[in-house]
């Protein structure tokens, strides 16, 4: 039997049982759409998270320590001197405060930092300039706003330069606007203002606490080895017992964050895939049941075709082709619904994890090929027995069947 003849007869048979075919394929549609939706969403989350972290910051190390005393600038200087893999080590502290302009007021997250912080985080001034080491040494009242804050306060970044704002009853001059890149800018409606750490410590908090520490590694340094060496040094420097190391010291690099993220997302993906597999199994059983029913209803047709010279292999091919086409139809519908569902979930997940870049579901050619292969495999596996049964029918007895 020629391929075109086979396809024509297959499509004619499916068209005669449209309603049954569509109902039978629901299990395949649900299973494939679940796999596609979760895979596209998870790939989109991975891409968005990596983009938001900033691949250009692959040399950045994030350090969190909870010793029995406050972490200070002196500790950071000793860390940079003691661990040779660092080009820079800097720290910040932050607090919420009311910021007043001539016409508006708002609550903002005030970050006390040094110029090194902007280098480590890859932040630049889109308008004006960043503050300098002399600003820190002189405890100056120059501040920076993030782009979102400048636009909300003054309408544009350009209009904010030289404006005076009051923070906790002290006046500060805006000298620059920090571009809200992957590593900067507020999350959600949180606005940001940066001021020299010395000014922050003297005028806002009255303490010299460092709550977050960031290191910038030298080129071609083994980041994992650097993280391990940093953690070991912190445990010794702050006299933290080894038994408490996991709870009181955390050192993360971009690669370690991505590894943790991949492990978490992979666990979720395995769970969804396992659930979808059950749906695909149920769908496959439904297809086998439908094909057995089709064989029973078409016994006389099968007998007539054999009497006219059709071989057993021709009958097998036709029923297998019907089974595979039903599964492929379910796969196509499932891919479309899964992609649409991924877009629907993307907004919820994006707001949940507060990604400024948003989430764009990604369907790769590999996942399309894999799902297509799954559909064809289900059609072959669950369609083989009904097709084989049809091919074994005796033509004489089939023609007598009522």
Secondary structure, DSSP 8 states (H G I E B T S, - for coil): --HHHHHHHHHHHHHHTHHHHHHHTHHHHHHHHHHHHHHHHHHHHHHHHHHHH-GGGTTEEEEEE--SS---HHHHHHHHHH-TTEEEEEEEEEEEEEEE-SS-EEEEEEEEE-HHHHHHHT--EEEE----HHHHHTT--EEEEEHHHHHHHHSSHHHHTT-EEEETTEEEEEEEEE---TT-S-STT-EEEEEEHHHHIIIIISS----EEEEEE-TT--HHHHHHHHHHHHHHHTT--GGGHHHHEEEEEHHHHHHHHHHHHHHHHHHHHHHHHHHHHHHHHHHHHHHHHHHHHTHHHHHHHHHTT--HHHHHHHHHHHHHHHHHHHHHHHHHHHHHHHHHHHHHHHHHTT-TT-------HHHHHHHHHHHHHHHHHHHHHHHHHHHT--HHHHHH--
